[in-house]
């Protein structure tokens, strides 16, 4: 399932690393970057999370909120945040329902083994809840910079 640019992003509510329930609907009025990633503390996921951390202040200045989503538990997220000093919330989609809504729950292959998992993807949602950019099957190197550039471009419009 592919989401369409210009259409409403799928709404959801998920438990957050700070113990609250995070709702996309409650983010209206600001842009939101949602990044889906496979697992806390793995090399590529750690790099992606830290790259976004390093650009977080700039994204905040542009009125953007950042959240990460994986199937990890809230406790695992809290440990990841503490260890890597992440300034944004991580959301727990333990039953992969939101991953399915966003089309990132897919068949993956690793060392000849097939399994279902999260395909690293990022979505930029505007102040009205519409999808304005998406990055599918993300390669980590340079990704946070691409997200920041897209936010800057959409902030000028």
MOBELHU-V134245 format. One record per residue. N is the residue number from 1. PHI is phi as a letter, one per 20 degrees, with the letter a starting at -180 (none if undefined). NEAR is the number of other C-alpha atoms within 10 Angstrom. Layout:
n: {N | N}
phi: {PHI | PHI}
near: {NEAR | NEAR}
This chain:
n: {1 | 2 | 3 | 4 | 5 | 6 | 7 | 8 | 9 | 10 | 11 | 12 | 13 | 14 | 15 | 16 | 17 | 18 | 19 | 20 | 21 | 22 | 23 | 24 | 25 | 26 | 27 | 28 | 29 | 30 | 31 | 32 | 33 | 34 | 35 | 36 | 37 | 38 | 39 | 40 | 41 | 42 | 43 | 44 | 45 | 46 | 47 | 48 | 49 | 50 | 51 | 52 | 53 | 54 | 55 | 56 | 57 | 58 | 59 | 60 | 61 | 62 | 63 | 64 | 65 | 66 | 67 | 68 | 69 | 70 | 71 | 72 | 73 | 74 | 75 | 76 | 77 | 78 | 79 | 80 | 81 | 82 | 83 | 84 | 85 | 86 | 87 | 88 | 89 | 90 | 91 | 92 | 93 | 94 | 95 | 96 | 97 | 98 | 99 | 100 | 101 | 102 | 103 | 104 | 105 | 106 | 107 | 108 | 109 | 110 | 111 | 112 | 113 | 114 | 115 | 116 | 117 | 118 | 119 | 120 | 121 | 122 | 123 | 124 | 125 | 126 | 127 | 128 | 129 | 130 | 131 | 132 | 133 | 134 | 135 | 136 | 137 | 138 | 139 | 140 | 141 | 142 | 143 | 144 | 145 | 146 | 147 | 148 | 149 | 150 | 151 | 152 | 153 | 154 | 155 | 156 | 157}
phi: {none | d | e | d | f | n | e | f | f | g | f | a | c | b | f | d | f | e | n | e | d | e | c | f | g | f | e | g | o | b | f | c | d | d | d | e | b | f | a | g | m | e | g | f | f | f | f | f | f | f | f | f | g | f | d | f | g | f | f | f | f | e | m | d | d | c | c | d | c | b | e | f | f | f | f | f | f | f | f | f | g | f | f | d | l | e | e | d | e | d | d | d | d | f | d | l | f | f | g | f | g | e | m | d | e | c | f | c | c | b | l | m | e | d | b | e | a | e | e | g | b | c | c | d | d | e | f | e | n | e | f | d | b | b | c | d | l | f | e | f | g | n | f | f | f | f | f | f | f | f | f | f | f | f | f | e | f}
near: {10 | 9 | 15 | 13 | 15 | 13 | 12 | 15 | 22 | 14 | 13 | 12 | 15 | 18 | 18 | 23 | 22 | 15 | 12 | 11 | 12 | 20 | 14 | 16 | 14 | 11 | 17 | 15 | 13 | 16 | 26 | 25 | 23 | 20 | 22 | 28 | 26 | 19 | 19 | 21 | 17 | 10 | 9 | 17 | 18 | 17 | 16 | 21 | 26 | 18 | 18 | 26 | 19 | 15 | 14 | 20 | 13 | 15 | 22 | 14 | 9 | 16 | 15 | 23 | 19 | 19 | 19 | 19 | 28 | 26 | 23 | 18 | 17 | 21 | 14 | 17 | 26 | 19 | 14 | 18 | 20 | 11 | 10 | 15 | 13 | 19 | 17 | 17 | 22 | 31 | 27 | 25 | 20 | 16 | 11 | 17 | 14 | 22 | 22 | 13 | 16 | 19 | 16 | 24 | 20 | 14 | 11 | 13 | 11 | 7 | 5 | 7 | 7 | 10 | 10 | 11 | 19 | 22 | 19 | 23 | 21 | 25 | 21 | 25 | 28 | 24 | 14 | 14 | 23 | 19 | 22 | 19 | 18 | 20 | 15 | 14 | 12 | 17 | 12 | 15 | 12 | 11 | 16 | 21 | 14 | 12 | 21 | 19 | 13 | 15 | 24 | 14 | 10 | 15 | 13 | 6 | 5}
